[in-house]
């Protein structure tokens, strides 16, 4: 365990009857950082969060909080607070009473409670809302009250279980920015659960990406995009989704029905193992499939089958062999459906995965 770790999972598993859903999980959470547990539905993100909180017991393994083994410790003995997806506010209490509830359980003096609640509301820009009824508040305001109620307890770790899923898209963007600002200002270790990769990439210091009960990659957001450890990570991270096509390597050449690419043209620094003859998956981010200037020779030519305009960029759709792939270009490119273009690949940015999905380049 490193000196800066506040939470440690060692060989943690979780089983229900004979079904193991969480499989030998190991990770450390650094103090003061914003972590996200990311992955598709059913990958056990919330199960890990509930084990940290003490709501769910690990079947095997150990959980450490600030150097103390809390594997068998009940939730009320852990300095952890959770904000749930449905906010879990008391509808019969106003804003002040909701936030003060936990402080009153600690039997703090009333003047201290008032001071703490006032300071917390100011932090989340809800000063003056003390007497507002919960049912009179918007979803975003209710979410901020729920977060304030957790923060006012001064937990060592704040757990956020998909707290934005009930909000509309524009409000989600606003609230996630506020959450990021708030936890950084307070300096509290935060663990956030979401299935939204855009949300995770924009808000996190570190991301733990899960699938089928396994950790696929634990890394900086940028590295999950630029240096995916396997095919699942490459396909899960990125919007538009990465282009994946099957290729064969034979006698030092990557072959595809539409092109040939000598492996000698690949960057030696990015090779993770020798590229033996066999079948592989070639990954190309849409921004790394680049149209070449008119008259220049590209790696392959194709006819554009569709164009999407998304603000400052255009997404080009085109067939390559039996698949349809994408390229992203700036809006200044006056490319239309039906145009025939040549494309080049940025060879130092493509990926190769073996038949099992492990990254080899």
Backbone torsions as a table, in degrees:
resi	resn	phi	psi	omega
1	UNK	NA	128.4	-179.3
2	UNK	-75.2	160.1	-177.3
3	UNK	-64.4	-26.0	-175.8
4	UNK	-96.2	4.5	-177.8
5	UNK	-81.5	133.2	176.3
6	UNK	-103.7	-28.6	176.7
7	UNK	-130.1	136.8	176.7
8	UNK	-132.8	130.7	170.5
9	UNK	-107.2	126.9	177.4
10	UNK	-123.8	111.6	175.4
11	UNK	51.7	44.1	-177.5
12	UNK	-81.9	131.1	172.8
13	UNK	-127.7	159.8	174.1
14	UNK	-141.1	127.4	179.6
15	UNK	-126.0	145.5	170.6
16	UNK	-117.4	111.3	-171.4
17	UNK	57.1	-120.0	-177.8
18	UNK	-97.9	6.5	-176.9
19	UNK	-103.7	118.5	177.0
20	UNK	-90.2	118.5	-177.1
21	UNK	-102.4	-25.1	178.6
22	UNK	-120.4	125.8	-163.7
23	UNK	-123.5	99.3	171.3
24	UNK	52.3	62.8	-175.8
25	UNK	-90.1	128.4	177.4
26	UNK	-132.2	125.8	173.2
27	UNK	-165.6	164.2	173.5
28	UNK	-124.4	143.2	175.5
29	UNK	-111.0	123.7	-178.4
30	UNK	-82.1	145.9	179.2
31	UNK	-61.1	138.6	173.6
32	UNK	76.3	2.8	-177.9
33	UNK	-97.1	158.6	176.4
34	UNK	-104.6	110.8	-178.9
35	UNK	-106.7	148.0	173.5
36	UNK	-124.8	131.8	168.8
37	UNK	-92.4	113.5	-171.4
38	UNK	-121.5	146.6	175.6
39	UNK	160.7	170.5	-179.8
40	UNK	-70.3	167.0	177.7
41	UNK	-57.8	137.3	178.4
42	UNK	87.3	6.4	-177.9
43	UNK	-88.5	-1.3	175.5
44	UNK	84.7	26.0	174.3
45	UNK	-59.8	-52.7	-177.6
46	UNK	-67.8	-30.9	176.6
47	UNK	-60.5	-43.3	177.8
48	UNK	-63.7	-43.3	179.3
49	UNK	-60.5	-42.4	-179.1
50	UNK	-68.7	-30.9	175.5
51	UNK	-68.6	-40.3	176.7
52	UNK	-62.1	-42.7	-178.1
53	UNK	-73.1	-21.9	-177.3
54	UNK	94.0	4.5	178.5
55	UNK	-75.2	-24.4	179.5
56	UNK	-129.4	138.0	179.0
57	UNK	-87.8	141.3	170.6
58	UNK	-72.7	143.4	177.6
59	UNK	-74.8	-44.9	174.0
60	UNK	-140.0	166.6	178.4
61	UNK	93.7	-177.6	-176.3
62	UNK	-135.2	151.0	177.3
63	UNK	-123.6	127.3	-179.1
64	UNK	-116.2	134.0	176.0
65	UNK	-123.6	115.0	-179.1
66	UNK	53.0	43.6	177.1
67	UNK	83.3	-5.7	-179.2
68	UNK	-105.1	133.4	176.3
69	UNK	-72.0	113.2	-178.0
70	UNK	-112.1	16.1	-175.3
71	UNK	-51.3	-41.8	-176.4
72	UNK	-108.2	12.7	-177.2
73	UNK	-83.4	136.1	178.7
74	UNK	-68.1	159.9	-176.0
75	UNK	-55.7	-39.0	-175.7
76	UNK	-72.6	-7.9	177.7
77	UNK	-98.4	-1.4	-179.7
78	UNK	-104.4	139.7	179.5
79	UNK	-86.1	63.9	-176.2
80	UNK	-134.3	137.4	175.2
81	UNK	-125.6	144.1	-175.7
82	UNK	-119.1	135.9	170.9
83	UNK	-108.4	121.4	-172.9
84	UNK	-91.8	166.4	-179.5
85	UNK	-60.2	-36.3	-176.6
86	UNK	-97.1	14.3	176.0
87	UNK	72.9	-40.9	177.3
88	UNK	56.0	40.3	175.9
89	UNK	-84.9	156.1	178.1
90	UNK	-84.6	112.3	-174.5
91	UNK	-68.2	-22.0	-178.5
92	UNK	-87.1	-2.0	178.9
93	UNK	-111.0	148.5	174.4
94	UNK	-78.8	-177.3	-176.5
95	UNK	-59.0	-48.3	-177.7
96	UNK	-59.1	-47.0	-176.2
97	UNK	-66.6	-35.9	177.1
98	UNK	-61.0	-46.8	-176.8
99	UNK	-72.5	-33.7	-176.8
100	UNK	-79.7	-12.7	-171.8
101	UNK	-54.4	-52.2	-178.3
102	UNK	-65.8	-33.4	179.1
103	UNK	-68.2	-35.1	178.8
104	UNK	-69.4	-32.5	176.7
105	UNK	-63.6	-27.6	177.3
106	UNK	-83.7	-0.4	177.3
107	UNK	60.9	39.7	176.6
108	UNK	-76.5	151.3	177.1
109	UNK	-59.5	148.6	-175.3
110	UNK	-62.0	-37.1	179.8
111	UNK	-67.7	-33.4	176.9
112	UNK	-68.3	-41.8	178.5
113	UNK	-60.2	-46.5	-179.6
114	UNK	-60.1	-41.0	-179.8
115	UNK	-65.6	-45.1	-178.5
116	UNK	-65.2	-43.2	179.8
117	UNK	-65.0	-43.2	179.6
118	UNK	-60.6	-44.2	179.7
119	UNK	-64.5	-40.4	-178.3
120	UNK	-67.8	-41.4	179.3
121	UNK	-65.1	-36.0	177.6
122	UNK	-64.0	-37.7	-178.6
123	UNK	-62.8	-37.5	-177.9
124	UNK	-98.9	13.6	176.0
125	UNK	60.3	42.7	176.5
126	UNK	-123.7	22.5	175.6
127	UNK	-59.2	138.0	-178.2
128	UNK	93.2	-5.2	-179.5
129	UNK	-99.5	10.1	-173.6
130	UNK	-53.0	-40.3	-174.7
131	UNK	-96.2	3.9	-178.5
132	UNK	-71.2	134.6	176.6
133	UNK	-73.0	144.6	-177.6
134	UNK	-58.6	-40.2	-176.9
135	UNK	-68.7	-13.3	179.4
136	UNK	-92.1	3.4	-175.7
137	UNK	-106.5	151.0	177.0
138	UNK	-71.4	168.5	178.9
139	UNK	-60.0	-40.9	179.2
140	UNK	-65.0	-39.7	178.3
141	UNK	-67.0	-41.3	177.9
142	UNK	-61.4	-38.9	179.5
143	UNK	-64.4	-39.6	178.0
144	UNK	-66.0	-35.9	176.0
145	UNK	-63.8	-42.6	179.8
146	UNK	-62.0	-42.2	178.9
147	UNK	-67.0	-40.1	178.7
148	UNK	-62.3	-42.1	178.8
149	UNK	-60.0	-35.7	177.7
150	UNK	-73.4	-43.3	-175.6
151	UNK	-68.5	-33.0	-175.7
152	UNK	-65.7	-17.7	178.3
153	UNK	-80.3	-6.6	-177.9
154	UNK	55.3	53.6	178.9
155	UNK	-71.7	158.2	174.5
156	UNK	-76.3	-29.0	-179.4
157	UNK	-136.8	133.4	175.2
158	UNK	-105.8	126.1	179.3
159	UNK	-108.9	128.3	-178.2
160	UNK	-120.3	109.5	-175.4
161	UNK	-97.7	93.2	-178.2
162	UNK	44.1	55.7	-172.2
163	UNK	-72.8	-9.9	-175.5
164	UNK	-108.0	0.3	-171.1
165	UNK	-68.1	-20.4	-179.9
166	UNK	-91.3	3.9	-176.5
167	UNK	-103.3	154.7	176.1
168	UNK	-73.0	166.9	-170.1
169	UNK	-58.1	-45.4	-177.4
170	UNK	-66.4	-40.4	180.0
171	UNK	-70.4	-34.7	176.0
172	UNK	-57.3	-44.9	-179.7
173	UNK	-61.6	-44.2	-178.5
174	UNK	-65.8	-46.5	-175.8
175	UNK	-69.2	-36.5	-179.8
176	UNK	-66.8	-34.6	175.6
177	UNK	-65.4	-38.7	179.0
178	UNK	-67.3	-40.5	178.9
179	UNK	-61.7	-46.4	179.4
180	UNK	-58.2	-47.9	179.3
181	UNK	-61.6	-43.5	-174.4
182	UNK	-64.6	-50.6	-176.0
183	UNK	-69.7	-29.5	175.8
184	UNK	-69.8	-38.6	179.7
185	UNK	-66.0	-40.5	180.0
186	UNK	-77.6	-28.2	179.9
187	UNK	77.7	29.9	-175.6
188	UNK	-97.2	141.7	174.5
189	UNK	-66.7	127.9	-174.8
190	UNK	-129.1	137.5	175.0
191	UNK	-123.4	121.3	-170.4
192	UNK	-116.2	132.1	178.7
193	UNK	-107.1	130.1	175.7
194	UNK	-157.2	157.7	171.7
195	UNK	-104.3	0.0	-175.5
196	UNK	-93.0	107.2	-175.4
197	UNK	-67.1	-32.0	177.3
198	UNK	-64.5	-41.5	177.5
199	UNK	-61.0	-46.7	-178.5
200	UNK	-63.1	-44.5	-177.7
201	UNK	-64.6	-33.3	-174.2
202	UNK	-82.3	-21.9	-168.4
203	UNK	-113.6	-15.8	-165.4
204	UNK	-98.1	149.4	164.7
205	UNK	-83.5	-39.6	179.3
206	UNK	-138.8	148.6	177.4
207	UNK	-125.7	134.5	170.9
208	UNK	-108.9	107.5	-176.9
209	UNK	-94.1	125.7	-175.3
210	UNK	-117.5	154.5	170.9
211	UNK	-157.5	129.2	177.4
212	UNK	53.3	38.3	174.4
213	UNK	83.5	3.0	178.8
214	UNK	-115.1	149.5	169.7
215	UNK	-79.6	122.5	178.5
216	UNK	-87.7	-38.2	177.2
217	UNK	-163.6	136.8	178.1
218	UNK	-121.6	107.8	-167.3
219	UNK	-161.7	176.2	170.6
220	UNK	-67.1	149.6	178.2
221	UNK	-53.3	-43.1	-177.6
222	UNK	-62.2	-39.0	-178.3
223	UNK	-69.7	-31.9	176.6
224	UNK	-61.6	-33.9	179.5
225	UNK	-81.9	-46.1	-173.9
226	UNK	-85.4	-28.7	-175.6
227	UNK	-133.7	61.1	179.7
228	UNK	-63.0	141.2	-175.7
229	UNK	-80.4	-22.4	-178.6
230	UNK	-155.8	179.7	-175.4
231	UNK	-65.4	-37.7	179.4
232	UNK	-60.7	-46.8	-179.3
233	UNK	-61.5	-44.9	-178.6
234	UNK	-60.3	-39.3	-178.0
235	UNK	-79.1	-29.4	-177.2
236	UNK	-79.0	-36.0	-176.7
237	UNK	-96.5	126.1	177.4
238	UNK	122.7	136.7	177.8
239	UNK	-144.7	114.2	5.1
240	UNK	-65.5	159.5	-177.8
241	UNK	-63.8	149.9	179.6
242	UNK	-60.6	146.5	172.7
243	UNK	-77.8	128.0	176.3
244	UNK	-124.7	128.5	177.0
245	UNK	-140.2	149.9	-179.5
246	UNK	-82.5	137.2	177.4
247	UNK	-135.9	170.3	174.9
248	UNK	-128.2	138.4	173.1
249	UNK	-103.3	125.7	178.7
250	UNK	-145.4	125.0	178.2
251	UNK	54.0	41.4	174.5
252	UNK	78.8	16.4	-179.9
253	UNK	-129.0	130.9	172.4
254	UNK	-82.8	118.3	-175.5
255	UNK	-112.5	139.6	177.6
256	UNK	-142.5	151.9	179.0
257	UNK	-53.6	-24.6	-176.0
258	UNK	-101.8	-12.1	-176.9
259	UNK	-164.6	164.9	171.5
260	UNK	-125.9	138.7	-178.8
261	UNK	-136.5	109.7	178.7
262	UNK	-60.9	136.3	178.9
263	UNK	-66.8	-18.7	177.8
264	UNK	-66.3	-18.4	179.3
265	UNK	-85.5	-5.3	179.0
266	UNK	-82.1	155.2	179.1
267	UNK	-71.8	123.7	180.0
268	UNK	-64.7	-28.0	-177.8
269	UNK	-67.3	-24.2	-174.6
270	UNK	-95.5	-6.4	179.5
271	UNK	-70.4	127.2	178.9
272	UNK	-95.7	-18.4	173.3
273	UNK	-162.3	169.0	179.8
274	UNK	-66.9	140.0	-176.0
275	UNK	-91.4	86.1	-179.5
276	UNK	-73.1	161.4	176.8
277	UNK	-59.0	142.1	179.4
278	UNK	152.5	-174.3	-178.4
279	UNK	-94.7	139.8	-177.0
280	UNK	-140.1	168.2	169.7
281	UNK	-108.7	128.2	177.5
282	UNK	-99.2	125.8	178.9
283	UNK	-108.8	132.3	-179.4
284	UNK	-135.2	115.6	173.0
285	UNK	-64.1	142.2	-178.1
286	UNK	-54.5	-34.8	-179.9
287	UNK	-73.9	-10.6	179.7
288	UNK	-100.1	5.4	171.9
289	UNK	-105.4	103.4	-163.4
290	UNK	-113.1	127.0	173.9
291	UNK	-66.0	138.9	178.4
292	UNK	-94.2	161.3	-179.4
293	UNK	-64.7	151.0	-179.0
294	UNK	-57.3	132.4	-179.7
295	UNK	93.2	-15.1	178.2
296	UNK	-88.9	155.8	-177.7
297	UNK	-90.4	123.0	175.6
298	UNK	-100.3	-176.4	178.3
299	UNK	-75.9	-34.4	177.7
300	UNK	-153.8	159.0	176.2
301	UNK	-120.3	149.8	-179.2
302	UNK	-158.8	168.7	179.4
303	UNK	-105.7	130.9	-177.6
304	UNK	-69.1	125.4	-177.1
305	UNK	-99.5	-14.2	179.6
306	UNK	-169.3	152.3	179.9
307	UNK	-133.9	127.0	174.4
308	UNK	-110.6	133.7	175.5
309	UNK	-99.8	119.4	179.0
310	UNK	-127.7	81.4	179.0
311	UNK	67.7	-115.4	-175.5
312	UNK	-83.8	-0.4	-174.7
313	UNK	-131.0	159.5	171.5
314	UNK	-118.4	137.9	172.5
315	UNK	-102.3	119.3	179.6
316	UNK	-96.1	130.3	176.0
317	UNK	-106.4	136.3	-178.9
318	UNK	-154.9	152.0	176.6
319	UNK	-82.5	144.6	172.5
320	UNK	-141.6	106.4	-170.8
321	UNK	65.3	-127.6	-178.9
322	UNK	-96.6	5.5	-177.3
323	UNK	-111.9	162.5	171.1
324	UNK	-112.3	126.4	-177.6
325	UNK	-116.2	178.1	-177.0
326	UNK	-132.4	152.1	171.4
327	UNK	-136.1	142.8	175.9
328	UNK	-108.0	129.3	176.8
329	UNK	-131.5	163.8	178.0
330	UNK	-70.8	159.8	-176.7
331	UNK	-66.1	-18.2	179.8
332	UNK	-68.1	-22.5	177.6
333	UNK	-70.4	113.9	-178.3
334	UNK	-86.9	66.2	-178.5
335	UNK	-100.2	134.7	-177.5
336	UNK	-124.2	162.1	175.4
337	UNK	-58.2	134.2	-179.2
338	UNK	98.5	-15.4	176.9
339	UNK	-68.8	144.3	174.7
340	UNK	-102.9	124.2	-175.9
341	UNK	-128.3	155.1	168.1
342	UNK	-101.1	141.6	-178.6
343	UNK	-123.3	149.3	172.2
344	UNK	-119.5	150.1	174.3
345	UNK	-100.1	139.0	171.4
346	UNK	-77.2	98.2	-168.1
347	UNK	-65.0	-25.2	-179.8
348	UNK	-81.8	1.0	-179.7
349	UNK	-121.9	-5.1	178.3
350	UNK	-76.1	168.2	179.2
351	UNK	-127.9	150.9	170.9
352	UNK	-125.8	134.7	178.5
353	UNK	-125.1	141.5	178.8
354	UNK	-75.2	179.8	-174.3
355	UNK	-64.2	-18.7	177.5
356	UNK	-92.7	-1.7	177.8
357	UNK	94.5	-1.9	177.6
358	UNK	-74.8	140.4	-178.4
359	UNK	-78.7	131.6	178.8
360	UNK	-115.8	-14.1	177.3
361	UNK	-150.7	NA	NA
